[in-house]
Amino acid sequence: MKTKLLATALATLMAVSPAVAETLKMSHVRPQDATIDVELRAFAKDVAEATGGDVEIQIFPASALGDYTNVQERISVGAIDMATQPAATAADRRMQISSFPYVAENWAQARAIYGPGGAIREVMADLYAKQDITMLAAYPVYFGGISLNVDAVNPGSTEPKGVKVRVPGIKSFQLTGEALGYIPSPIPFSEAFTAVQTGVVDGVIGSGAEGYYASFRDVTKTYIPANTHFEVWYMIISNQSLMALSDEDQAALKAQAEAFEATRWTVAEADQGRNEQKLADELGTTIVSLSAEELAGMSAKVRADVWPAVLEDVGAEWGQSILDKVSAASN
């Protein structure tokens, strides 16, 4: 009798107890309170509300869960749930297509290429899928530039400058640095600040005003808005983590990610301008002004020297077919 009563009590307790929320860990590369950190925390709140508390997202800033390359690998095997970060090319060199230099010239073109239905957006989703990862959203950040801890040397020219810069370990960035007249040195992001601070390199290529303000503000004496590439990050989730959610919660998560991206496209361009101004006003950084002719010359040099080499690296026929779609969307 006691056993029967105990079983009944346990069943009743389980029926009235609230369901345990599914907790997802989300990594990103910027410090706490940076723009992306604030926006992701708002996103997490929206997801919790949309799922009635079923899904909680914990935000881990400043690469607390590991370098973004390692994080992507761990998401692929389900060891980490989510991230919003640059695409890591170590697992698939074709992901370099996302950071192809000078592929977009303005924000309208960038949205056509990287936004919903865009040529690069679609192919990136497919490449992530091959790694057991679902892309939930694209996160437009900025057009890239060059941060220097020294005075600029012929910033509008592509002639050799004798200036050594850190670049990501991605071939397109290394070749772009060379084409623009710099001496590129591949260094992991986690070691980049110290490399500049100690004079191992004179500056950085691979980020933009937001990134330099967030992570290199003390070593950015000069900023050159060279539009080297369009920086876009991706909100990704492990397929294992996604499938662990109910159909209703999956739908709610995807809807909130779509809304998150839509909002970001409306503020990203102004955000870039604000960050450039913050570098100048708060840090005294010299913002170099480049003419349209200088930017066109830099773009032409990179397209001529870098594009063929990167296409060979990602697969010439495959890469060119995407660039053809990009060209059609940009015209």
N, C-alpha and C positions, 0 to 999 in steps of 0.2 A: 504493500500500500504506500509506504514511504517512498519507494522507488518511483511509483507511478506519479505521486504528487510532485516529486522533484523534477521529473521529466516534464510535467505540465507547466511547472513554474519556469523552467528554463526556456521552453517553447514560447511562453507568454513574454518573457523578458526579451527574447530575440525579436519577437514581433513588434514590440514597442520601442526597441533601441534604435537610434538613428544609424543610418548606413555610414560606414567608414569612408571618408573621402579618398579618392585616388590622388596621390601626391606625385606631381611630375617635377623633376629638377630641370631648370632651364639655365644654360650657360650663355654668357656673352663676354666680349673682350674688353669693354670699357670700364673705367672705375665707377664705383657707386656714386649715384647722383648725376652722372653724365646723362645726356639727352636720352640715349637708348635705354638706360637703366630706369629712368622715370617713366618712359613710355611703356616698357615691358611690365612694370609694376601696375600700371593702369590697366594693361591688357589682362594681367593675371586676375585683377579684381573683377573685370568684366566677365571673364570666363567663369569665375566662381559664382557670380550672380546668374549667368545664363544657364549654368548647370545645377542651380539650386544647391550649391555647395558640394556637389559630387566630385568636382575636379578642382584641386588646389595646385597652383604652380608656384614653386619656390625659385626665386631668382638668385643666381650666383654670378656676381659681376667680376670684372678684372681677371678673367681666365682662372677663377678659383678652382674649377674642375679640370684644368689642364689647358695646354696650348690648343688653339682651335683645330689644328690638324689632328691631334690626338682625340679631341672631343668628337670630331666627325667620325673617326674610326670607332669610338666607343658607342656612339649612337647607332652605328651600323649593326653592331652586335647586341644592342639592347642594354649596355652597361650604363649609359646615360640616356635620359628621356628626350631632352629637347635642347635646342640652341638657336640663337639668332646671331649669325656670324658670317664672315667671308667663306666662300667655297674653298675647301682644301683640295689641292690638285694631286696630292700624293697617291690617293687611291685610283684616280683616273685623270690622266693628263688632259683629257678633252675638256675638263672643267676650266681650263685656261680661257675658254671661249667667253666666259663671264667677265673677265678682266682684260679683254682685248684692248690694246691701247688705241685711243682716238677713234673708237668705233661710233661714238655719238658726239655731236657738236653742240647740242643744246638740250634743254630739259624736255622739250616736246619730243625730240627724237628719242631721248632716253626712255620716256614713258612708252613710246611705241615699240621699243625694242625689249625692255625689261618688264613692262607692266603686263597686266592680264592679256593673254593671247599673243604676247610678243615673241619674236623668233628665238631670242636667247632664253627668255623665261621658260618657254616650252621645252627646249632641249635640256635645260638644267634640271627641270622636274624629272625628265626621263633618266638623266644620269644619276640623280639621287635615288630614283626608284630601283636602279640596278644595284644599289648598295643597301637595299632594304630600308630606305629612308623615304619619308613622305615630305615634300615641300608644302608648307602651309601658306607661306606668303613670301613676297619679295619686300625688302626694306631698302628703299633708295636713300643713299647717304649724302654723296657729294660728287663733284668732279674733282679729280685728284690734282695735287700740286707738289711742290718741292720745298721741304723745310731744311734750312741751313743754320748752323751755329756759327757761321762766318758770313762775311759780306758776299753778296752775289758776284760772280765773275761772268760777264757777258751773258746775262740770263736769257736774252731773247735770241741768242745764237746757238747753233748746234756744233760749233767748233769745240775741240778739246779744251777743258777748263782746269784740269789738274785737281779737281775736287772729288773726294771719295765719299760715296753715299751708301747707306744701308738700303738694300732692296729685299723684298720677300724672296723666299726660295722658289720663285716661279719664273720660268724662262722669259715670259713676255715682259716682266718688270726689269729683269737683268738686261735684256736687249734694248729696252726703251731707254734705260739709263745710259747705255753706251751710245745710242743714236743721238741723244741730246747732249753728248759731250762730257758726261760724268764717268767716274770710275766706280762701277757697281760692286758692292760687297754683300753677298747673301748672308743675312744674319736673322735668326729667329726673332719674332716680335718681342718675346719675353726678355731678350738680351739687348734690344735695340737702343733703349734709352741710355743704358750704361755705356754702350759703344760710342754714342755721340758725346756723352758727358766726359768721358775719359780721352776723347780725341782719336779713338780708333778709326772713326769715320767723321766726316764734317757735316753730315746731315742725313736726310731720309727721303727716299722716293717710295711711294706705295700707299700713302694716305692723303688726307686733305685737311682743310682748316679745322674741321671738327676733331679729327683724330690727333692733329698736332696740338691743339689746345687741350684736349683731354689727357693725352699721354706724353707729350713732348714740350709742354709749355715753358719749361725752364731752359730748354736748349734750342729754342726756335728764335734766332736773332733776325732771320730773313725768311719771308714766305713768298714763293713764286707760284701764282695760280696758273699753272701751265696746262691745265685740263688734260693731264696725262692719260687718264682713264675715267670711266664712270664707275664709282664704287657702289655696289649693291650687295647687301647681305641677304641671307635667306633664313627664314624661320623654318626649322626642320624638326621632325619628330621621328623617333624610332618606330618602325612598323609594329614592333612588339608592344610598345607602350600605347600606340594608337589603338591596336586591336584589343587591348585589355579594357578599353572603355566601352560602355554601352553604345548602341547605335545612336541614341538620342544625344549622348554626351559628345560623341564624335562629330555629329552634325553641328552641335552648338560650338564646339572648339573651332571647327573650320569656318563657321560663320563669323565668329569673333576675329579670327585671323584675317579674313577677307576685309572686314571693317577696319581693322588695324592698319592694313596696307593702304586702303583707300584714303584714310586720313593722312597717312604719312606722305603720300604723293602731293597732297595739297599744301604741305608746310616745308618740304625738304629744301626747295630752292631758297626760300627766305631764311631757313636755318643755316644754309651755307654762308649766306651774306652776313648773318649775325656773328658767326664764328670767325670769319675773316676780320670783322670789325673788333671783336673781342681780343684777337691777337694784337691788333694795333693799339687799341685803347688801354687795355689792362696790362699788357706786357711790353709795349713799346716796340713790337716787331715791325720791321720795315716790310711793307707790302709792295712788291715790285709790280709795276703796271706794264703789261705786255700789249703791244699793238695787235690789231687783227692780222696784219701782215706777218708779224713774228709768230703768232699762234699758227697761222696757216703754214708757215715754213717748217715749224716743228712737226706739225701733223704730217706734212708731205714726206719729211725725212723718215719719220717712224713708219709710216705706211709702206714706204719703199724698202726700208732696210729690215724692219722687224716682222711685218706681216708674213712675208714668204717663209721665214724661218719658223715662226710659231705655227703656221699652217702645216709645215712638214712635221712638226712635233705632235700636233693633235690629229693629223691625218688630212692631207691636202684636199682630197675630194670631199670628205665629210665637212671640214671646216669651211671650204669655199661655198658649199651649198647653203650653209647658215649665213655667211656674209652676204650672199646674193639675196636672201630673204630680208636681211637687215637693210640692205641698200634699197630694196623695193619699198620697205616700210618707211624709210627716211625721206623718200622723194614725194 
